[in-house]
Amino acid sequence: MLKIQHFTLISLCLLLCSCGSKSNNSDEVPVDIVVPIIPDPIVVINVLPEPEGLGIIPTGQDAGEILKKSIGGVDYTFRWIPAGLFFMGAPDSDLDQFLVIDITDTLVPIEQPRHQVTLTVGFWMHETEITQKQWGSLISENPSDFLGDNLPVVNVSHEDITKMDGFIEKLHKQSISSNKFLLPTEAQWEYAYRADTITKYYWGDNNSTTELDKYCWYSGNSNNSLQEVGLKLENPWGLKDMSGNAYEVVIDFSSTYLNVDTVDPTGPTTGTIKIYRGGSFKSDAANCRSTNRIIDHIDLAYDNQGFRIVLLPD
């Protein structure tokens, strides 16, 4: 917007004199009033502090041990997930199974067969889903429908997280590191959810309203809305919101389970269908189980789907 500045006394006198002594000469050039242009203010978005190294990332000693790091001026809290063995997938007695069509056009259960998995390397997993404050500290656009610093960031696709200059790469740049932050594999995710339990939920098999209300946000208590992270009881290894609130994307592409023992499985590394785990604020009790798997196209994102990250030790 243009603004006319106040003239000095001298300028005003000169202007009055010029007007009062105007000549009848038609060739006389009129006096122009020059209005200074005020430039628009410069808006700077996402001014980050200078990148700062993470320091040594230790190997944890005890399950659930806490590691805190500040990245881009924002705090991140991780829990140590030790190496170990568990049984992945639902037992035959569990009837709450989804069926999917495999490459032979056969309907197969997506959560079976139950099989033994060994993870040989421990890792740090973020205590909660990544929040909008953490996302916004590195990426200007917040895609979430429900807004709040401590709400999980949602409506983010696998590509938004993993692409060049996506969230994980920005984490690496801001922390002067490489290949330290990752999405968890599906096996890492279920192992961390279970935390040495073998029940349907990390708190047991009881899916009564009383128990669900203690541990997760789901369709029965969320008022159909995303909720702040960390408000429900944690699992035995200190992780929060592993059940409900927001589905969490893992790094694996979709596949059906094989009835074989596996070591450090990563699942398919290419494909178009991704896996989401953990249930959401829209889910019923069955979808908050440890074995629940949701599949969808890699490019799609929803208002109840977010993610959490893992950090690898040195």
SEZAMI-762200 format. One record per residue: chain; residue in three letters; y, z, x of N, C-alpha, C in turn. Coordinates in steps of 0.05 Angstrom, whole numbers, plus 5000, padded with zeros to 4 digits. Example, Ala and Ser with C-alpha at 12.3 -4.5 7.8 and 13.67 -1.06 7.14 Angstrom:
// residues 2
NODE/chaine/residu/n_py/n_pz/n_px/ca_py/ca_pz/ca_px/c_py/c_pz/c_px
NODE/A/Ala/4886/5156/5264/4910/5156/5246/4934/5156/5264;
NODE/A/Ser/4955/5142/5257/4979/5143/5273/5001/5157/5258;
***
This chain:
// residues 314
NODE/chaine/residu/n_py/n_pz/n_px/ca_py/ca_pz/ca_px/c_py/c_pz/c_px
NODE/A/Met/4976/5000/5017/5000/5000/5000/5025/5000/5018;
NODE/A/Leu/5046/4984/5010/5070/4983/5025/5089/5006/5018;
NODE/A/Lys/5102/5018/5037/5120/5039/5032/5147/5033/5046;
NODE/A/Ile/5170/5038/5032/5196/5034/5044/5205/5059/5057;
NODE/A/Gln/5210/5058/5083/5218/5082/5098/5248/5087/5094;
NODE/A/His/5256/5113/5098/5285/5120/5097/5300/5107/5120;
NODE/A/Phe/5323/5095/5113/5340/5084/5134/5356/5106/5148;
NODE/A/Thr/5362/5102/5173/5380/5120/5187/5408/5116/5176;
NODE/A/Leu/5426/5134/5181/5454/5133/5171/5467/5108/5182;
NODE/A/Ile/5462/5101/5206/5475/5077/5218/5465/5052/5204;
NODE/A/Ser/5439/5051/5200/5429/5027/5186/5440/5024/5159;
NODE/A/Leu/5444/5047/5144/5455/5046/5118/5484/5036/5118;
NODE/A/Cys/5499/5046/5137/5527/5037/5139/5529/5007/5144;
NODE/A/Leu/5512/4997/5163/5513/4969/5169/5506/4952/5144;
NODE/A/Leu/5487/4962/5129/5479/4948/5105/5501/4947/5084;
NODE/A/Leu/5515/4970/5081/5537/4971/5062/5560/4953/5071;
NODE/A/Cys/5566/4953/5096/5588/4936/5107/5581/4907/5102;
NODE/A/Ser/5556/4900/5107/5548/4872/5104/5551/4864/5075;
NODE/A/Cys/5544/4882/5056/5546/4875/5028/5575/4873/5019;
NODE/A/Gly/5593/4891/5030/5620/4892/5021/5637/4869/5032;
NODE/A/Ser/5630/4857/5054/5645/4835/5066/5632/4808/5064;
NODE/A/Lys/5616/4805/5043/5602/4780/5039/5621/4757/5037;
NODE/A/Ser/5616/4735/5051/5634/4712/5052/5627/4693/5029;
NODE/A/Asn/5646/4676/5023/5642/4656/5003/5628/4631/5015;
NODE/A/Asn/5624/4632/5041/5611/4610/5055/5582/4608/5045;
NODE/A/Ser/5576/4586/5034/5549/4583/5023/5528/4580/5044;
NODE/A/Asp/5537/4575/5070/5517/4573/5091/5510/4600/5103;
NODE/A/Glu/5522/4621/5094/5517/4648/5106/5488/4656/5100;
NODE/A/Val/5475/4666/5121/5447/4675/5119/5446/4704/5108;
NODE/A/Pro/5432/4710/5087/5430/4737/5076/5416/4756/5095;
NODE/A/Val/5422/4781/5092/5409/4801/5109/5382/4808/5097;
NODE/A/Asp/5360/4808/5113/5333/4814/5104/5328/4844/5108;
NODE/A/Ile/5315/4856/5089/5306/4884/5092/5277/4883/5102;
NODE/A/Val/5271/4894/5125/5244/4894/5136/5229/4919/5128;
NODE/A/Val/5207/4915/5114/5191/4938/5105/5167/4941/5123;
NODE/A/Pro/5165/4963/5137/5142/4966/5155/5115/4968/5140;
NODE/A/Ile/5094/4957/5152/5067/4957/5140/5052/4981/5150;
NODE/A/Ile/5042/4997/5132/5027/5021/5139/4997/5013/5139;
NODE/A/Pro/4983/5014/5161/4955/5006/5162/4938/5025/5146;
NODE/A/Asp/4916/5014/5135/4897/5032/5121/4884/5051/5141;
NODE/A/Pro/4877/5075/5132/4864/5094/5150/4836/5084/5159;
NODE/A/Ile/4828/5090/5183/4802/5082/5194/4782/5103/5185;
NODE/A/Val/4761/5095/5172/4740/5113/5163/4716/5110/5182;
NODE/A/Val/4708/5132/5194/4685/5132/5213/4662/5146/5199;
NODE/A/Ile/4639/5132/5199/4615/5142/5185/4594/5149/5206;
NODE/A/Asn/4580/5171/5203/4558/5179/5220/4566/5179/5249;
NODE/A/Val/4586/5195/5256/4592/5199/5284/4574/5220/5295;
NODE/A/Leu/4554/5212/5311/4534/5230/5322/4543/5242/5348;
NODE/A/Pro/4534/5267/5354/4539/5277/5381/4525/5261/5401;
NODE/A/Glu/4531/5265/5426/4518/5250/5448/4488/5256/5447;
NODE/A/Pro/4471/5236/5451/4442/5241/5451/4435/5263/5470;
NODE/A/Glu/4416/5280/5462/4408/5302/5479/4378/5303/5480;
NODE/A/Gly/4366/5306/5504/4338/5307/5507/4324/5329/5491;
NODE/A/Leu/4299/5325/5484/4284/5345/5469/4275/5368/5487;
NODE/A/Gly/4274/5363/5513/4262/5383/5530/4232/5381/5529;
NODE/A/Ile/4219/5400/5541/4190/5399/5542/4179/5406/5514;
NODE/A/Ile/4160/5389/5504/4147/5395/5479/4120/5408/5486;
NODE/A/Pro/4118/5434/5481/4094/5448/5491/4070/5443/5472;
NODE/A/Thr/4047/5449/5482/4023/5451/5466/4023/5479/5453;
NODE/A/Gly/4019/5480/5427/4020/5505/5413/3995/5522/5420;
NODE/A/Gln/3998/5548/5415/3976/5566/5421/3961/5575/5396;
NODE/A/Asp/3975/5579/5374/3963/5588/5350/3970/5570/5326;
NODE/A/Ala/3952/5566/5308/3957/5550/5284/3981/5562/5269;
NODE/A/Gly/4000/5545/5262/4023/5554/5247/4046/5563/5264;
NODE/A/Glu/4042/5563/5291/4064/5571/5309/4089/5553/5304;
NODE/A/Ile/4113/5565/5306/4137/5551/5300/4150/5538/5324;
NODE/A/Leu/4160/5514/5321/4176/5501/5342/4201/5490/5328;
NODE/A/Lys/4225/5497/5338/4250/5488/5326/4264/5469/5346;
NODE/A/Lys/4275/5448/5336/4290/5429/5352/4315/5420/5336;
NODE/A/Ser/4337/5415/5351/4361/5404/5339/4364/5376/5348;
NODE/A/Ile/4367/5357/5329/4370/5329/5335/4394/5318/5319;
NODE/A/Gly/4413/5307/5334/4437/5297/5321/4452/5319/5306;
NODE/A/Gly/4450/5344/5317/4464/5366/5304/4451/5378/5280;
NODE/A/Val/4427/5369/5274/4412/5379/5250/4386/5391/5259;
NODE/A/Asp/4378/5413/5246/4354/5428/5254/4329/5417/5241;
NODE/A/Tyr/4308/5417/5257/4281/5410/5248/4262/5432/5256;
NODE/A/Thr/4244/5439/5238/4225/5461/5243/4196/5449/5240;
NODE/A/Phe/4180/5453/5261/4153/5443/5262/4133/5466/5263;
NODE/A/Arg/4109/5461/5254/4087/5480/5256/4064/5468/5272;
NODE/A/Trp/4052/5484/5289/4030/5474/5305/4005/5471/5289;
NODE/A/Ile/3993/5447/5292/3967/5441/5279/3947/5437/5301;
NODE/A/Pro/3928/5455/5304/3910/5453/5327/3888/5432/5323;
NODE/A/Ala/3876/5423/5345/3853/5405/5343/3831/5419/5328;
NODE/A/Gly/3813/5403/5316/3791/5415/5301/3775/5395/5285;
NODE/A/Leu/3757/5405/5269/3738/5389/5254/3740/5397/5224;
NODE/A/Phe/3738/5378/5207/3738/5384/5178/3723/5362/5163;
NODE/A/Phe/3718/5367/5137/3706/5347/5120/3727/5335/5102;
NODE/A/Met/3731/5308/5105/3752/5294/5091/3741/5281/5066;
NODE/A/Gly/3756/5282/5044/3747/5270/5020/3736/5290/5000;
NODE/A/Ala/3730/5281/4976/3721/5298/4955/3691/5300/4954;
NODE/A/Pro/3680/5323/4947/3651/5325/4944/3641/5310/4919;
NODE/A/Asp/3616/5305/4918/3605/5291/4895/3609/5306/4869;
NODE/A/Ser/3611/5332/4870/3615/5348/4846/3643/5345/4834;
NODE/A/Asp/3662/5335/4850/3689/5332/4840/3691/5306/4824;
NODE/A/Leu/3696/5309/4798/3697/5286/4780/3724/5273/4777;
NODE/A/Asp/3745/5286/4789/3772/5275/4786/3777/5253/4807;
NODE/A/Gln/3762/5231/4804/3764/5210/4824/3777/5185/4812;
NODE/A/Phe/3794/5173/4829/3804/5147/4822/3785/5125/4832;
NODE/A/Leu/3784/5103/4818/3767/5081/4827/3785/5058/4835;
NODE/A/Val/3778/5044/4856/3793/5021/4865/3773/4998/4869;
NODE/A/Ile/3784/4974/4869/3768/4950/4873/3768/4943/4903;
NODE/A/Asp/3744/4942/4915/3743/4935/4944/3742/4905/4948;
NODE/A/Ile/3737/4897/4973/3738/4868/4979/3715/4853/4966;
NODE/A/Thr/3695/4866/4956/3673/4853/4942/3676/4854/4912;
NODE/A/Asp/3700/4861/4903/3706/4864/4875/3689/4884/4861;
NODE/A/Thr/3682/4905/4875/3666/4927/4864/3684/4952/4861;
NODE/A/Leu/3680/4966/4839/3694/4990/4835/3682/5012/4852;
NODE/A/Val/3698/5024/4869/3688/5045/4887/3707/5069/4885;
NODE/A/Pro/3696/5094/4888/3714/5117/4888/3731/5118/4912;
NODE/A/Ile/3757/5123/4908/3776/5122/4930/3775/5147/4947;
NODE/A/Glu/3765/5170/4937/3764/5195/4951/3737/5202/4963;
NODE/A/Gln/3717/5184/4961/3690/5189/4970/3680/5166/4986;
NODE/A/Pro/3660/5169/5003/3644/5194/5007/3658/5214/5025;
NODE/A/Arg/3652/5239/5021/3661/5260/5038/3648/5257/5066;
NODE/A/His/3664/5259/5087/3654/5253/5113/3667/5271/5134;
NODE/A/Gln/3653/5275/5156/3663/5293/5177/3683/5278/5195;
NODE/A/Val/3706/5292/5200/3727/5281/5218/3733/5301/5240;
NODE/A/Thr/3735/5292/5264/3743/5309/5286/3770/5299/5297;
NODE/A/Leu/3789/5317/5299/3815/5311/5312/3815/5325/5339;
NODE/A/Thr/3817/5310/5360/3814/5321/5387/3841/5330/5399;
NODE/A/Val/3863/5323/5387/3889/5330/5398/3906/5344/5377;
NODE/A/Gly/3917/5367/5384/3935/5381/5366/3962/5368/5364;
NODE/A/Phe/3978/5375/5344/4004/5363/5341/4022/5382/5325;
NODE/A/Trp/4048/5376/5326/4068/5391/5311/4074/5375/5286;
NODE/A/Met/4073/5388/5262/4080/5375/5237/4104/5388/5225;
NODE/A/His/4122/5372/5215/4147/5383/5203/4140/5401/5180;
NODE/A/Glu/4153/5424/5179/4146/5445/5160/4149/5436/5131;
NODE/A/Thr/4169/5419/5126/4174/5409/5099/4176/5378/5099;
NODE/A/Glu/4179/5367/5076/4186/5339/5074/4214/5335/5087;
NODE/A/Ile/4219/5311/5098/4245/5306/5110/4266/5306/5088;
NODE/A/Thr/4288/5321/5094/4309/5325/5074/4330/5303/5075;
NODE/A/Gln/4347/5303/5054/4369/5283/5054/4389/5290/5075;
NODE/A/Lys/4392/5315/5083/4411/5322/5104/4401/5310/5131;
NODE/A/Gln/4375/5313/5136/4363/5302/5160/4365/5272/5161;
NODE/A/Trp/4358/5259/5139/4360/5230/5137/4389/5221/5140;
NODE/A/Gly/4408/5234/5126/4436/5225/5127/4449/5230/5154;
NODE/A/Ser/4438/5248/5170/4450/5252/5197/4445/5228/5215;
NODE/A/Leu/4426/5211/5208/4420/5188/5225/4424/5161/5211;
NODE/A/Ile/4423/5161/5185/4425/5136/5170/4445/5139/5147;
NODE/A/Ser/4464/5121/5146/4487/5124/5128/4479/5124/5099;
NODE/A/Glu/4462/5106/5091/4455/5102/5063/4434/5122/5054;
NODE/A/Asn/4439/5137/5033/4420/5154/5021/4408/5141/4996;
NODE/A/Pro/4383/5133/4997/4372/5118/4974/4362/5135/4951;
NODE/A/Ser/4364/5161/4953/4353/5180/4934/4367/5179/4907;
NODE/A/Asp/4352/5182/4885/4364/5184/4859/4375/5212/4853;
NODE/A/Phe/4360/5232/4861/4368/5260/4859/4382/5268/4885;
NODE/A/Leu/4406/5277/4884/4422/5281/4909/4424/5311/4915;
NODE/A/Gly/4422/5317/4941/4425/5345/4951/4415/5347/4979;
NODE/A/Asp/4430/5361/4996/4423/5363/5024/4394/5372/5029;
NODE/A/Asn/4385/5392/5013/4359/5404/5017/4337/5392/4999;
NODE/A/Leu/4343/5371/4985/4323/5357/4970/4309/5337/4989;
NODE/A/Pro/4283/5331/4984/4270/5311/5001/4284/5284/4997;
NODE/A/Val/4286/5269/5019/4296/5241/5016/4274/5225/5003;
NODE/A/Val/4280/5210/4982/4260/5194/4968/4270/5165/4965;
NODE/A/Asn/4254/5149/4952/4260/5120/4950/4261/5106/4977;
NODE/A/Val/4246/5116/4996/4244/5104/5023/4217/5092/5026;
NODE/A/Ser/4216/5067/5035/4191/5053/5039/4180/5059/5067;
NODE/A/His/4156/5051/5071/4144/5054/5098/4161/5039/5118;
NODE/A/Glu/4171/5016/5111/4188/5000/5129/4214/5014/5136;
NODE/A/Asp/4226/5027/5116/4251/5042/5121/4247/5063/5143;
NODE/A/Ile/4223/5075/5143/4217/5096/5162/4210/5086/5190;
NODE/A/Thr/4194/5064/5190/4182/5055/5216/4194/5030/5228;
NODE/A/Lys/4211/5016/5214/4222/4991/5225/4240/4996/5249;
NODE/A/Met/4245/4974/5264/4264/4976/5285/4291/4986/5274;
NODE/A/Asp/4302/5006/5286/4327/5019/5278/4323/5034/5251;
NODE/A/Gly/4298/5040/5244/4293/5058/5221/4295/5087/5229;
NODE/A/Phe/4287/5105/5211/4291/5133/5216/4277/5143/5241;
NODE/A/Ile/4252/5136/5245/4238/5146/5269/4249/5136/5295;
NODE/A/Glu/4257/5110/5295/4269/5100/5320/4296/5113/5325;
NODE/A/Lys/4311/5119/5304/4336/5133/5308/4332/5162/5319;
NODE/A/Leu/4310/5174/5310/4303/5200/5321/4298/5198/5351;
NODE/A/His/4283/5177/5359/4278/5174/5387/4303/5169/5403;
NODE/A/Lys/4321/5153/5393/4346/5147/5407/4363/5172/5410;
NODE/A/Gln/4365/5187/5388/4382/5211/5389/4371/5233/5406;
NODE/A/Ser/4344/5233/5409/4332/5254/5425/4323/5245/5453;
NODE/A/Ile/4332/5221/5460/4325/5209/5486/4295/5212/5491;
NODE/A/Ser/4279/5202/5473/4250/5203/5476/4238/5178/5465;
NODE/A/Ser/4212/5174/5469/4199/5151/5458/4171/5159/5450;
NODE/A/Asn/4163/5148/5427/4136/5152/5417/4128/5181/5414;
NODE/A/Lys/4147/5199/5409/4142/5227/5405/4140/5234/5375;
NODE/A/Phe/4155/5219/5359/4155/5223/5330/4139/5201/5316;
NODE/A/Leu/4123/5209/5297/4106/5190/5282/4103/5199/5254;
NODE/A/Leu/4096/5181/5236/4084/5189/5211/4056/5199/5217;
NODE/A/Pro/4046/5219/5202/4019/5228/5206/3999/5207/5197;
NODE/A/Thr/3976/5207/5211/3953/5192/5200/3944/5206/5175;
NODE/A/Glu/3929/5191/5158/3918/5204/5134/3900/5227/5141;
NODE/A/Ala/3884/5224/5162/3866/5246/5170/3882/5271/5179;
NODE/A/Gln/3903/5266/5195/3920/5289/5203/3933/5302/5179;
NODE/A/Trp/3941/5286/5160/3954/5298/5136/3935/5316/5120;
NODE/A/Glu/3911/5306/5114/3893/5322/5098/3883/5346/5114;
NODE/A/Tyr/3879/5343/5140/3871/5366/5156/3892/5388/5156;
NODE/A/Ala/3918/5379/5158/3940/5398/5158/3943/5411/5131;
NODE/A/Tyr/3939/5396/5109/3940/5407/5082/3919/5428/5079;
NODE/A/Arg/3894/5422/5086/3872/5441/5082/3875/5466/5098;
NODE/A/Ala/3884/5464/5123/3889/5488/5140/3864/5506/5140;
NODE/A/Asp/3841/5494/5147/3816/5509/5149/3805/5518/5122;
NODE/A/Thr/3815/5507/5100/3803/5513/5074/3785/5490/5065;
NODE/A/Ile/3767/5495/5046/3749/5474/5037/3751/5471/5006;
NODE/A/Thr/3771/5483/4995/3774/5483/4966/3791/5459/4957;
NODE/A/Lys/3794/5456/4931/3810/5434/4920/3839/5435/4928;
NODE/A/Tyr/3850/5459/4929/3877/5464/4937/3877/5483/4961;
NODE/A/Tyr/3898/5485/4976/3897/5503/4999/3898/5532/4991;
NODE/A/Trp/3903/5538/4965/3903/5565/4956/3877/5572/4941;
NODE/A/Gly/3859/5552/4937/3833/5557/4924/3827/5535/4904;
NODE/A/Asp/3810/5541/4885/3803/5521/4864/3817/5526/4838;
NODE/A/Asn/3832/5547/4837/3845/5555/4812/3870/5537/4807;
NODE/A/Asn/3870/5521/4786/3893/5504/4779/3907/5513/4754;
NODE/A/Ser/3905/5539/4749/3920/5550/4726/3950/5547/4731;
NODE/A/Thr/3965/5549/4709/3994/5547/4711/4005/5569/4729;
NODE/A/Thr/3993/5593/4727/4002/5615/4743/4000/5609/4773;
NODE/A/Glu/3977/5598/4781/3974/5591/4810/3990/5567/4819;
NODE/A/Leu/3991/5546/4803/4006/5523/4810/4036/5529/4813;
NODE/A/Asp/4046/5547/4796/4075/5554/4797/4082/5568/4823;
NODE/A/Lys/4063/5581/4836/4068/5595/4861/4071/5576/4884;
NODE/A/Tyr/4056/5553/4883/4053/5537/4907/4065/5509/4906;
NODE/A/Cys/4071/5499/4882/4080/5471/4882/4098/5465/4858;
NODE/A/Trp/4114/5445/4862/4130/5433/4840/4114/5410/4829;
NODE/A/Tyr/4107/5411/4803/4092/5390/4790/4102/5387/4762;
NODE/A/Ser/4089/5371/4746/4100/5364/4719/4103/5388/4701;
NODE/A/Gly/4088/5410/4707/4090/5433/4690/4113/5452/4695;
NODE/A/Asn/4127/5449/4718/4149/5468/4723/4174/5455/4736;
NODE/A/Ser/4173/5429/4740/4195/5416/4755/4218/5407/4738;
NODE/A/Asn/4215/5407/4711/4235/5397/4693/4240/5367/4699;
NODE/A/Asn/4219/5354/4707/4220/5325/4714/4242/5318/4734;
NODE/A/Ser/4245/5336/4754/4266/5332/4774/4256/5340/4801;
NODE/A/Leu/4265/5326/4822/4260/5334/4849/4272/5362/4855;
NODE/A/Gln/4259/5377/4872/4268/5404/4878/4273/5408/4908;
NODE/A/Glu/4289/5428/4915/4295/5434/4943/4269/5441/4957;
NODE/A/Val/4267/5434/4982/4243/5439/4998/4241/5469/5005;
NODE/A/Gly/4216/5478/5010/4212/5504/5021/4214/5527/5002;
NODE/A/Leu/4215/5523/4975/4218/5545/4956/4192/5556/4947;
NODE/A/Lys/4170/5542/4951/4144/5552/4942/4128/5563/4966;
NODE/A/Leu/4106/5577/4960/4091/5590/4981/4078/5570/5000;
NODE/A/Glu/4077/5577/5025/4067/5559/5046/4036/5560/5047;
NODE/A/Asn/4024/5540/5060/3995/5541/5064/3989/5559/5088;
NODE/A/Pro/3963/5563/5095/3956/5582/5116/3968/5575/5144;
NODE/A/Trp/3977/5550/5148/3989/5542/5173/4019/5539/5171;
NODE/A/Gly/4031/5550/5151/4060/5551/5149/4073/5526/5137;
NODE/A/Leu/4058/5507/5128/4069/5482/5117/4076/5486/5088;
NODE/A/Lys/4099/5475/5080/4109/5479/5052/4110/5452/5038;
NODE/A/Asp/4106/5453/5012/4108/5429/4994/4087/5408/5001;
NODE/A/Met/4064/5416/5012/4043/5396/5016/4031/5388/4990;
NODE/A/Ser/4033/5406/4970/4026/5398/4942/4052/5395/4926;
NODE/A/Gly/4054/5372/4913/4077/5368/4894/4103/5362/4908;
NODE/A/Asn/4124/5362/4891/4152/5355/4898/4155/5325/4904;
NODE/A/Ala/4146/5316/4927/4148/5287/4933/4122/5278/4946;
NODE/A/Tyr/4111/5255/4937/4089/5243/4951/4098/5237/4979;
NODE/A/Glu/4078/5237/4998/4085/5232/5026/4069/5208/5037;
NODE/A/Val/4083/5189/5048/4071/5166/5059/4059/5172/5086;
NODE/A/Val/4035/5162/5092/4023/5165/5118/4023/5138/5132;
NODE/A/Ile/4014/5138/5157/4017/5114/5173/3995/5094/5168;
NODE/A/Asp/3973/5102/5157/3950/5085/5153/3955/5065/5130;
NODE/A/Phe/3944/5041/5133/3942/5023/5111/3916/5030/5095;
NODE/A/Ser/3916/5021/5070/3894/5030/5052/3867/5020/5061;
NODE/A/Ser/3847/5038/5057/3819/5031/5062/3802/5049/5045;
NODE/A/Thr/3777/5042/5042/3758/5060/5029/3743/5076/5051;
NODE/A/Tyr/3734/5099/5045/3720/5116/5064/3692/5105/5070;
NODE/A/Leu/3683/5111/5095/3655/5104/5103/3640/5130/5106;
NODE/A/Asn/3614/5129/5102/3597/5153/5104/3588/5157/5133;
NODE/A/Val/3607/5159/5150/3601/5163/5179/3620/5184/5190;
NODE/A/Asp/3611/5198/5211/3628/5217/5225/3649/5201/5241;
NODE/A/Thr/3674/5210/5241/3694/5195/5256/3710/5215/5274;
NODE/A/Val/3721/5203/5296/3737/5219/5314/3765/5206/5316;
NODE/A/Asp/3785/5222/5311/3813/5213/5312/3818/5187/5297;
NODE/A/Pro/3809/5185/5272/3813/5160/5257/3842/5154/5251;
NODE/A/Thr/3848/5128/5252/3876/5120/5246/3877/5101/5221;
NODE/A/Gly/3853/5093/5211/3853/5075/5189/3863/5047/5198;
NODE/A/Pro/3863/5028/5179/3873/5001/5186/3902/5001/5196;
NODE/A/Thr/3908/4985/5216/3935/4984/5227/3951/4961/5216;
NODE/A/Thr/3939/4944/5199/3953/4923/5186/3945/4922/5156;
NODE/A/Gly/3961/4909/5140/3955/4906/5112/3980/4906/5095;
NODE/A/Thr/3977/4907/5069/4000/4907/5051/4000/4931/5032;
NODE/A/Ile/3978/4946/5032/3976/4969/5014/3976/4995/5031;
NODE/A/Lys/3994/5013/5023/3997/5038/5037/3985/5062/5021;
NODE/A/Ile/3982/5084/5036/3971/5109/5024/3992/5130/5021;
NODE/A/Tyr/3993/5144/4998/4011/5166/4994/3995/5191/4986;
NODE/A/Arg/4003/5214/4997/3987/5238/4993/4004/5261/4981;
NODE/A/Gly/3991/5280/4968/4003/5305/4962/4014/5311/4934;
NODE/A/Gly/4015/5291/4917/4027/5296/4890/4057/5297/4891;
NODE/A/Ser/4069/5299/4867/4098/5300/4865/4107/5316/4841;
NODE/A/Phe/4133/5318/4836/4143/5333/4814/4135/5321/4787;
NODE/A/Lys/4125/5296/4787/4116/5283/4763/4086/5286/4758;
NODE/A/Ser/4072/5297/4778/4042/5297/4778/4031/5319/4761;
NODE/A/Asp/4007/5314/4750/3992/5336/4738/3976/5351/4760;
NODE/A/Ala/3961/5371/4752/3948/5388/4771/3928/5372/4789;
NODE/A/Ala/3914/5353/4777/3893/5338/4791/3905/5322/4815;
NODE/A/Asn/3930/5313/4811/3942/5297/4832/3954/5313/4854;
NODE/A/Cys/3953/5340/4852/3962/5357/4874/3940/5367/4892;
NODE/A/Arg/3915/5357/4887/3892/5366/4903/3894/5356/4932;
NODE/A/Ser/3878/5368/4949/3879/5361/4978/3868/5333/4982;
NODE/A/Thr/3851/5323/4965/3838/5297/4970/3852/5274/4955;
NODE/A/Asn/3871/5280/4938/3884/5259/4922/3896/5237/4939;
NODE/A/Arg/3891/5212/4933/3902/5189/4947/3914/5170/4927;
NODE/A/Ile/3939/5162/4932/3953/5142/4915/3958/5117/4933;
NODE/A/Ile/3953/5094/4922/3958/5069/4938/3978/5052/4923;
NODE/A/Asp/3994/5038/4940/4014/5020/4928/4024/5001/4950;
NODE/A/His/4039/4981/4942/4048/4961/4961/4067/4972/4981;
NODE/A/Ile/4066/4962/5006/4081/4973/5028/4111/4972/5023;
NODE/A/Asp/4121/4952/5009/4150/4948/5005/4162/4965/4983;
NODE/A/Leu/4145/4977/4967/4155/4992/4943/4162/5020/4950;
NODE/A/Ala/4182/5031/4936/4191/5059/4940/4198/5070/4913;
NODE/A/Tyr/4195/5096/4910/4199/5109/4884/4215/5135/4887;
NODE/A/Asp/4225/5144/4864/4242/5168/4864/4226/5194/4868;
NODE/A/Asn/4199/5192/4871/4183/5216/4876/4166/5212/4901;
NODE/A/Gln/4175/5195/4919/4159/5189/4943/4177/5192/4968;
NODE/A/Gly/4169/5210/4986/4183/5215/5011/4164/5215/5034;
NODE/A/Phe/4169/5232/5054/4151/5233/5078/4158/5258/5094;
NODE/A/Arg/4139/5264/5112/4144/5284/5134/4134/5272/5160;
NODE/A/Ile/4142/5283/5182/4136/5271/5208/4120/5291/5225;
NODE/A/Val/4107/5280/5246/4094/5296/5266/4107/5291/5293;
NODE/A/Leu/4105/5311/5310/4117/5310/5337/4094/5315/5357;
NODE/A/Leu/4090/5298/5376/4068/5301/5395/4076/5318/5419;
NODE/A/Pro/4059/5335/5429/4065/5351/5452/4064/5334/5477;
NODE/A/Asp/4077/5343/5499/4076/5329/5524/4048/5331/5537;
***
